Amino acid sequence: MSNLPVEPEFQQAVSEITQTLEPFLAKNPEYRRALEVVQIPERVIQFRVTWERDDGTLAVNRGFRCQFNSALGPYKGGLRLHPTVNLSILKFLGFEQIFKNALTGLMMGGGKGGSDFDPKGKSDNEIRRFCYAFMQELSRHIGADLDVPAGDIGTGGREIGFMFGAYKKYRNEFAGILTGKGANWGGSNIRPEATGYGVVYYVTEMLKDLDNTDWKGKKVLISGAGNVAQYAALKVLELGGKVLSLSDSTGSLIATTEEGFQASDITRIAEIKLERKSLTSFVEESANVGERFKWHLGERPWKLVEKADIALPSASQNELNGEEAKALQKAGVRYVAEGSNMGCTLDAIEVFENSRKSIKSLTNTEGVVFYAPGKAANAGGVAVSGLEMAQNSQRLKWTSEEVDSKLKEIMQTCYKTCWDTGKEFSEGSALPSLVAGANIAGFIKVANAMRDQGDWW
């Protein structure tokens, strides 16, 4: 019996990467020692956060920061504010973050943090008081060259602003200790859009390699209705695709007309989400919603459409299971790329990877579902966070065009790294495994840096 606690999300992440590393480890058995070391965080900080509600009563939450690996640079990863936050989820996210950050080519380590605080239903003053209380302890453990957190679920521009103000007050310095900052005080252009745009840029390369095609006319299923889903949807529309779905924890909104969602729909949904309301508000307020959309209470979008080309899970972990993966395959979906972290369960990944393994020639790819894991496909967010850190260090601000160009180049390079590494280690199929490519390429880079620094031998 293990003396370690059960941590299902973290154990799933370790299991997934261990399985895909096996072809590399079989040829390079000495790296098994690196795998044993890298799955233990360098440091885990857990602390109490007490704050005052508007009615004067005491509230208490748990705060966390998992500083997982600093072999490539300062710890880097978001702060999640959500009632489901626990150490297992943060260790899974931090573990994935190590390899995601490595794939960007930027010098960033991996970490993750947050609290089981729920911002929904709280006043601005309550959120400010929580953020100040949270940062009172966290400020002891972060710094521009030590650990640079960012936003995540529940942590948007407002929360980052409050936390930055708290850090400045407690530490008496203006420093680039958070990314996702406001545009007028150290933030980067394109940061809110980065993850969604990055997913689309990554899939653009997949489209070229598998079918020599682009986004024009493609029918796209997207889950979620937050930043990632919104900006992925807007970029898909810009490139000529058709968005068929958006969703949240209350259900899925499915387009019933040929044109699908329009940019104005997505803009309104973004406004509703800023008000911390659910998609049901969009359904209730739209006079003609019944003519253009169908609301499916409590359902995810993957089994609700008869025909689609691309699926972008962009809500949360384990949001697409094996049964839903088979439904997507039956609907003709040929591309799945995760905008969320570990958006697909292991049995869903198995469905996609089995379809890939059956491909013996790229001239006959019928039935394949080409799958990209989140650590590669959604690396755009942390990539632009890294670019924000670079701008802060230089006391410069690049234009939106400059940042977008750098983001596109990073995602193209990330894809090529995954394709080339996957091709080297994906035996028996003409189509490389992007999962194996992402995991192996990220692991090799981190493991080699750790060995150089004496962390394993």
C-alpha positions as semicolon CSV with decimal commas, in nm:
position;residue;x (nm);y (nm);z (nm)
1;M;0,000;0,000;0,000
2;S;0,137;0,340;-0,096
3;N;0,186;0,606;0,169
4;L;0,099;0,871;-0,093
5;P;-0,251;1,019;-0,123
6;V;-0,473;0,925;-0,415
7;E;-0,437;1,199;-0,678
8;P;-0,637;1,081;-0,982
9;E;-0,581;1,380;-1,212
10;F;-0,206;1,388;-1,145
11;Q;-0,175;1,011;-1,177
12;Q;-0,361;1,025;-1,509
13;A;-0,117;1,288;-1,640
14;V;0,188;1,086;-1,529
15;S;0,041;0,767;-1,678
16;E;-0,031;0,936;-2,012
17;I;0,319;1,074;-2,054
18;T;0,487;0,755;-1,927
19;Q;0,305;0,545;-2,188
20;T;0,400;0,772;-2,476
21;L;0,763;0,800;-2,360
22;E;0,811;0,423;-2,372
23;P;0,951;0,405;-2,731
24;F;1,213;0,665;-2,637
25;L;1,289;0,509;-2,297
26;A;1,332;0,164;-2,454
27;K;1,615;0,305;-2,668
28;N;1,752;0,531;-2,392
29;P;1,693;0,347;-2,061
30;E;1,909;0,587;-1,859
31;Y;1,635;0,849;-1,898
32;R;1,402;0,640;-1,676
33;R;1,587;0,796;-1,382
34;A;1,500;1,142;-1,515
35;L;1,132;1,044;-1,540
36;E;1,138;0,927;-1,179
37;V;1,282;1,263;-1,069
38;V;1,077;1,498;-1,289
39;Q;0,741;1,376;-1,159
40;I;0,818;1,503;-0,806
41;P;0,769;1,881;-0,762
42;E;1,068;2,083;-0,649
43;R;0,845;2,259;-0,398
44;V;0,478;2,266;-0,294
45;I;0,345;2,559;-0,091
46;Q;0,008;2,535;0,082
47;F;-0,136;2,810;0,298
48;R;-0,447;2,949;0,466
49;V;-0,628;3,251;0,318
50;T;-0,864;3,440;0,549
51;W;-1,069;3,733;0,421
52;E;-1,378;3,932;0,511
53;R;-1,715;3,908;0,336
54;D;-1,925;4,216;0,271
55;D;-2,144;4,134;0,570
56;G;-1,840;4,135;0,797
57;T;-1,821;3,758;0,852
58;L;-1,501;3,558;0,822
59;A;-1,426;3,341;0,516
60;V;-1,136;3,099;0,483
61;N;-0,989;2,921;0,180
62;R;-0,687;2,710;0,093
63;G;-0,412;2,861;-0,122
64;F;-0,154;2,663;-0,320
65;R;0,153;2,708;-0,537
66;C;0,316;2,401;-0,691
67;Q;0,664;2,500;-0,811
68;F;0,725;2,191;-1,021
69;N;1,040;2,236;-1,226
70;S;1,285;2,521;-1,287
71;A;1,538;2,348;-1,514
72;L;1,460;2,578;-1,809
73;G;1,379;2,901;-1,626
74;P;1,156;3,059;-1,359
75;Y;0,847;2,863;-1,264
76;K;0,563;2,963;-1,497
77;G;0,196;2,871;-1,483
78;G;-0,146;3,007;-1,395
79;L;-0,342;3,066;-1,076
80;R;-0,679;2,888;-1,081
81;L;-0,964;3,015;-0,862
82;H;-1,235;2,750;-0,852
83;P;-1,409;2,547;-0,578
84;T;-1,277;2,220;-0,726
85;V;-0,911;2,321;-0,688
86;N;-0,702;2,071;-0,494
87;L;-0,343;1,953;-0,493
88;S;-0,405;1,669;-0,741
89;I;-0,542;1,908;-1,004
90;L;-0,262;2,160;-0,951
91;K;0,007;1,891;-0,967
92;F;-0,144;1,759;-1,292
93;L;-0,154;2,110;-1,439
94;G;0,197;2,192;-1,317
95;F;0,336;1,865;-1,454
96;E;0,183;1,930;-1,796
97;Q;0,307;2,289;-1,779
98;I;0,672;2,176;-1,761
99;F;0,660;2,015;-2,104
100;K;0,424;2,270;-2,257
101;N;0,662;2,551;-2,165
102;A;0,956;2,353;-2,303
103;L;0,778;2,318;-2,639
104;T;0,745;2,697;-2,677
105;G;1,124;2,729;-2,708
106;L;1,119;3,002;-2,441
107;M;1,315;2,977;-2,116
108;M;1,040;2,895;-1,866
109;G;1,000;2,630;-1,599
110;G;0,667;2,479;-1,495
111;G;0,434;2,552;-1,205
112;K;0,070;2,601;-1,112
113;G;-0,126;2,745;-0,823
114;G;-0,456;2,880;-0,706
115;S;-0,725;2,842;-0,445
116;D;-1,059;2,674;-0,381
117;F;-1,211;3,025;-0,367
118;D;-1,509;3,070;-0,601
119;P;-1,529;3,419;-0,759
120;K;-1,883;3,355;-0,887
121;G;-2,144;3,545;-0,692
122;K;-1,884;3,757;-0,512
123;S;-1,879;4,138;-0,518
124;D;-1,579;4,328;-0,654
125;N;-1,488;4,425;-0,298
126;E;-1,496;4,064;-0,180
127;I;-1,276;3,955;-0,471
128;R;-1,033;4,240;-0,397
129;R;-1,013;4,145;-0,029
130;F;-0,954;3,779;-0,120
131;C;-0,682;3,867;-0,373
132;Y;-0,500;4,088;-0,122
133;A;-0,517;3,814;0,143
134;F;-0,403;3,550;-0,107
135;M;-0,109;3,760;-0,227
136;Q;-0,002;3,842;0,130
137;E;0,139;3,488;0,152
138;L;0,207;3,417;-0,216
139;S;0,424;3,730;-0,247
140;R;0,686;3,560;-0,030
141;H;0,736;3,285;-0,288
142;I;0,730;3,456;-0,632
143;G;0,951;3,698;-0,825
144;A;1,044;3,802;-1,178
145;D;1,339;3,558;-1,179
146;L;1,186;3,299;-0,947
147;D;0,818;3,230;-1,024
148;V;0,587;3,430;-1,251
149;P;0,220;3,322;-1,218
150;A;-0,056;3,411;-1,465
151;G;-0,433;3,391;-1,496
152;D;-0,638;3,076;-1,536
153;I;-0,998;2,969;-1,472
154;G;-1,153;3,227;-1,239
155;T;-0,850;3,455;-1,261
156;G;-0,902;3,724;-1,524
157;G;-0,782;4,079;-1,571
158;R;-0,961;4,206;-1,261
159;E;-0,805;3,945;-1,032
160;I;-0,458;3,988;-1,184
161;G;-0,489;4,364;-1,125
162;F;-0,583;4,320;-0,760
163;M;-0,302;4,069;-0,704
164;F;-0,044;4,290;-0,874
165;G;-0,153;4,587;-0,662
166;A;-0,127;4,375;-0,348
167;Y;0,225;4,254;-0,440
168;K;0,336;4,611;-0,508
169;K;0,205;4,721;-0,170
170;Y;0,356;4,431;0,026
171;R;0,697;4,418;-0,148
172;N;0,736;4,786;-0,236
173;E;0,841;4,721;-0,597
174;F;0,696;4,734;-0,947
175;A;0,814;4,408;-1,105
176;G;0,699;4,167;-1,376
177;I;0,581;3,908;-1,124
178;L;0,253;3,830;-1,301
179;T;0,156;3,800;-1,666
180;G;-0,181;3,884;-1,811
181;K;-0,143;4,236;-1,673
182;G;-0,341;4,534;-1,797
183;A;-0,235;4,684;-2,130
184;N;-0,140;5,014;-1,965
185;W;0,077;4,872;-1,687
186;G;0,305;4,607;-1,831
187;G;0,068;4,372;-2,012
188;S;0,126;4,239;-2,362
189;N;-0,089;4,284;-2,668
190;I;-0,261;3,961;-2,783
191;R;-0,236;3,800;-2,435
192;P;-0,614;3,747;-2,389
193;E;-0,641;3,606;-2,743
194;A;-0,322;3,399;-2,732
195;T;-0,442;3,052;-2,631
196;G;-0,740;3,053;-2,869
197;Y;-0,539;3,197;-3,158
198;G;-0,255;2,953;-3,087
199;V;-0,483;2,648;-3,109
200;V;-0,606;2,764;-3,448
201;Y;-0,250;2,831;-3,572
202;Y;-0,147;2,481;-3,461
203;V;-0,442;2,315;-3,634
204;T;-0,362;2,517;-3,948
205;E;-0,039;2,318;-3,975
206;M;-0,226;1,990;-3,915
207;L;-0,467;2,076;-4,198
208;K;-0,176;2,137;-4,435
209;D;0,003;1,811;-4,357
210;L;-0,291;1,571;-4,354
211;D;-0,521;1,707;-4,625
212;N;-0,330;1,997;-4,784
213;T;-0,622;2,223;-4,699
214;D;-0,719;2,522;-4,484
215;W;-1,008;2,643;-4,265
216;K;-1,241;2,760;-4,543
217;G;-1,580;2,593;-4,510
218;K;-1,471;2,367;-4,224
219;K;-1,738;2,288;-3,965
220;V;-1,593;2,332;-3,618
221;L;-1,720;2,211;-3,280
222;I;-1,592;2,413;-2,985
223;S;-1,664;2,348;-2,619
224;G;-1,641;2,615;-2,351
225;A;-1,736;2,982;-2,366
226;G;-1,441;3,144;-2,191
227;N;-1,139;3,322;-2,334
228;V;-0,996;3,019;-2,516
229;A;-1,324;2,921;-2,683
230;Q;-1,418;3,280;-2,769
231;Y;-1,093;3,371;-2,941
232;A;-1,055;3,034;-3,109
233;A;-1,405;3,082;-3,251
234;L;-1,330;3,436;-3,371
235;K;-1,008;3,324;-3,542
236;V;-1,189;3,029;-3,706
237;L;-1,448;3,272;-3,846
238;E;-1,173;3,506;-3,965
239;L;-1,009;3,219;-4,156
240;G;-1,336;3,110;-4,321
241;G;-1,452;2,828;-4,093
242;K;-1,799;2,775;-3,944
243;V;-1,844;2,749;-3,567
244;L;-2,121;2,504;-3,476
245;S;-2,112;2,504;-3,095
246;L;-2,016;2,670;-2,769
247;S;-2,089;2,539;-2,421
248;D;-2,046;2,586;-2,048
249;S;-2,123;2,396;-1,730
250;T;-2,499;2,443;-1,783
251;G;-2,520;2,294;-2,133
252;S;-2,440;2,336;-2,503
253;L;-2,560;2,581;-2,764
254;I;-2,570;2,425;-3,112
255;A;-2,609;2,625;-3,433
256;T;-2,898;2,501;-3,649
257;T;-2,834;2,715;-3,957
258;E;-2,568;2,683;-4,224
259;E;-2,376;2,997;-4,122
260;G;-2,336;2,890;-3,755
261;F;-2,222;3,140;-3,492
262;Q;-2,142;3,493;-3,606
263;A;-1,879;3,724;-3,457
264;S;-2,156;3,934;-3,300
265;D;-2,288;3,624;-3,117
266;I;-1,947;3,549;-2,973
267;T;-1,898;3,913;-2,870
268;R;-2,227;3,907;-2,679
269;I;-2,141;3,574;-2,514
270;A;-1,807;3,726;-2,405
271;E;-1,995;4,015;-2,243
272;I;-2,224;3,770;-2,063
273;K;-1,926;3,573;-1,935
274;L;-1,762;3,892;-1,807
275;E;-2,079;3,941;-1,604
276;R;-2,017;3,588;-1,469
277;K;-2,343;3,457;-1,611
278;S;-2,409;3,129;-1,789
279;L;-2,496;3,067;-2,154
280;T;-2,860;3,038;-2,050
281;S;-2,860;3,419;-2,027
282;F;-2,776;3,437;-2,400
283;V;-3,058;3,194;-2,473
284;E;-3,308;3,389;-2,263
285;E;-3,227;3,735;-2,400
286;S;-3,200;3,654;-2,772
287;A;-3,532;3,701;-2,947
288;N;-3,446;3,480;-3,246
289;V;-3,228;3,225;-3,066
290;G;-3,476;2,948;-3,141
291;E;-3,443;3,013;-3,514
292;R;-3,061;2,991;-3,518
293;F;-2,962;2,776;-3,219
294;K;-3,080;2,484;-3,010
295;W;-3,008;2,473;-2,638
296;H;-2,915;2,134;-2,487
297;L;-2,937;2,153;-2,110
298;G;-2,662;1,967;-1,924
299;E;-2,505;1,818;-2,239
300;R;-2,166;1,849;-2,405
301;P;-2,154;1,923;-2,779
302;W;-1,968;1,615;-2,906
303;K;-2,272;1,392;-2,975
304;L;-2,514;1,665;-3,081
305;V;-2,403;1,727;-3,442
306;E;-2,433;1,481;-3,730
307;K;-2,149;1,623;-3,941
308;A;-1,834;1,817;-3,849
309;D;-1,469;1,843;-3,952
310;I;-1,279;1,972;-3,650
311;A;-1,331;1,954;-3,271
312;L;-1,161;2,190;-3,025
313;P;-1,225;2,093;-2,660
314;S;-1,168;2,425;-2,481
315;A;-1,348;2,402;-2,147
316;S;-1,175;2,188;-1,883
317;Q;-0,997;1,858;-1,818
318;N;-1,155;1,523;-1,913
319;E;-1,439;1,686;-2,106
320;L;-1,432;1,439;-2,397
321;N;-1,454;1,065;-2,325
322;G;-1,417;0,749;-2,531
323;E;-1,784;0,722;-2,626
324;E;-1,786;1,085;-2,740
325;A;-1,463;1,028;-2,933
326;K;-1,633;0,750;-3,130
327;A;-1,929;0,982;-3,196
328;L;-1,693;1,245;-3,337
329;Q;-1,527;0,986;-3,559
330;K;-1,869;0,875;-3,685
331;A;-1,959;1,239;-3,759
332;G;-1,657;1,267;-3,988
333;V;-1,432;1,473;-3,759
334;R;-1,072;1,446;-3,881
335;Y;-0,898;1,683;-3,638
336;V;-0,913;1,715;-3,260
337;A;-0,693;1,967;-3,081
338;E;-0,716;2,048;-2,712
339;G;-0,764;2,410;-2,618
340;S;-0,810;2,290;-2,259
341;N;-0,551;2,106;-2,051
342;M;-0,593;1,727;-2,073
343;G;-0,932;1,783;-2,233
344;C;-0,958;1,422;-2,351
345;T;-0,971;1,116;-2,129
346;L;-0,724;0,833;-2,188
347;D;-0,990;0,619;-2,357
348;A;-1,073;0,907;-2,595
349;I;-0,705;0,947;-2,683
350;E;-0,690;0,572;-2,745
351;V;-0,974;0,600;-2,999
352;F;-0,794;0,880;-3,185
353;E;-0,452;0,716;-3,171
354;N;-0,586;0,379;-3,288
355;S;-0,733;0,552;-3,594
356;R;-0,391;0,707;-3,661
357;K;-0,204;0,377;-3,621
358;S;-0,416;0,222;-3,897
359;I;-0,280;0,469;-4,155
360;K;-0,014;0,302;-4,369
361;S;0,003;0,570;-4,639
362;L;-0,072;0,943;-4,635
363;T;-0,252;0,897;-4,967
364;N;-0,523;0,693;-4,789
365;T;-0,625;0,848;-4,457
366;E;-0,995;0,763;-4,449
367;G;-1,134;0,731;-4,097
368;V;-0,840;0,895;-3,922
369;V;-0,880;1,145;-3,639
370;F;-0,558;1,346;-3,615
371;Y;-0,519;1,440;-3,248
372;A;-0,312;1,717;-3,085
373;P;-0,263;1,724;-2,705
374;G;-0,313;2,040;-2,502
375;K;0,049;2,069;-2,397
376;A;0,127;2,150;-2,761
377;A;-0,194;2,285;-2,912
378;N;-0,277;2,531;-2,633
379;A;0,079;2,648;-2,566
380;G;0,001;2,985;-2,724
381;G;-0,118;3,134;-2,395
382;V;0,199;3,065;-2,203
383;A;0,406;3,155;-2,510
384;V;0,269;3,510;-2,508
385;S;0,312;3,516;-2,130
386;G;0,678;3,445;-2,198
387;L;0,681;3,725;-2,454
388;E;0,524;3,953;-2,190
389;M;0,808;3,863;-1,952
390;A;1,060;3,950;-2,225
391;Q;0,893;4,287;-2,285
392;N;0,889;4,361;-1,910
393;S;1,262;4,280;-1,884
394;Q;1,339;4,524;-2,167
395;R;1,086;4,789;-2,053
396;L;0,937;4,771;-2,403
397;K;0,595;4,706;-2,552
398;W;0,560;4,537;-2,889
399;T;0,273;4,603;-3,128
400;S;-0,012;4,357;-3,170
401;E;0,125;4,266;-3,512
402;E;0,470;4,188;-3,369
403;V;0,330;3,970;-3,091
404;D;0,088;3,788;-3,322
405;S;0,370;3,720;-3,569
406;K;0,591;3,577;-3,292
407;L;0,299;3,368;-3,160
408;K;0,232;3,221;-3,503
409;E;0,601;3,137;-3,547
410;I;0,617;2,970;-3,202
411;M;0,311;2,755;-3,278
412;Q;0,447;2,655;-3,619
413;T;0,780;2,559;-3,465
414;C;0,604;2,371;-3,184
415;Y;0,402;2,175;-3,439
416;K;0,710;2,091;-3,647
417;T;0,891;1,970;-3,334
418;C;0,596;1,744;-3,246
419;W;0,567;1,614;-3,604
420;D;0,940;1,543;-3,645
421;T;0,981;1,379;-3,303
422;G;0,658;1,185;-3,347
423;K;0,778;1,063;-3,686
424;E;1,100;0,933;-3,530
425;F;0,922;0,735;-3,257
426;S;0,581;0,645;-3,411
427;E;0,652;0,306;-3,566
428;G;0,399;0,128;-3,784
429;S;0,207;0,430;-3,910
430;A;0,269;0,680;-4,189
431;L;0,109;0,951;-3,973
432;P;0,320;1,063;-3,675
433;S;0,175;1,074;-3,325
434;L;0,163;1,435;-3,208
435;V;0,105;1,307;-2,854
436;A;0,427;1,107;-2,854
437;G;0,606;1,390;-3,035
438;A;0,499;1,653;-2,781
439;N;0,573;1,439;-2,477
440;I;0,908;1,306;-2,596
441;A;1,040;1,639;-2,731
442;G;0,939;1,828;-2,416
443;F;1,075;1,557;-2,187
444;I;1,414;1,535;-2,363
445;K;1,467;1,911;-2,340
446;V;1,381;1,926;-1,969
447;A;1,566;1,604;-1,880
448;N;1,886;1,716;-2,052
449;A;1,879;2,050;-1,870
450;M;1,819;1,870;-1,538
451;R;2,114;1,638;-1,603
452;D;2,342;1,931;-1,689
453;Q;2,241;2,091;-1,358
454;G;2,303;1,775;-1,153
455;D;1,940;1,682;-1,080
456;W;1,992;1,325;-1,204
457;W;2,283;1,114;-1,325
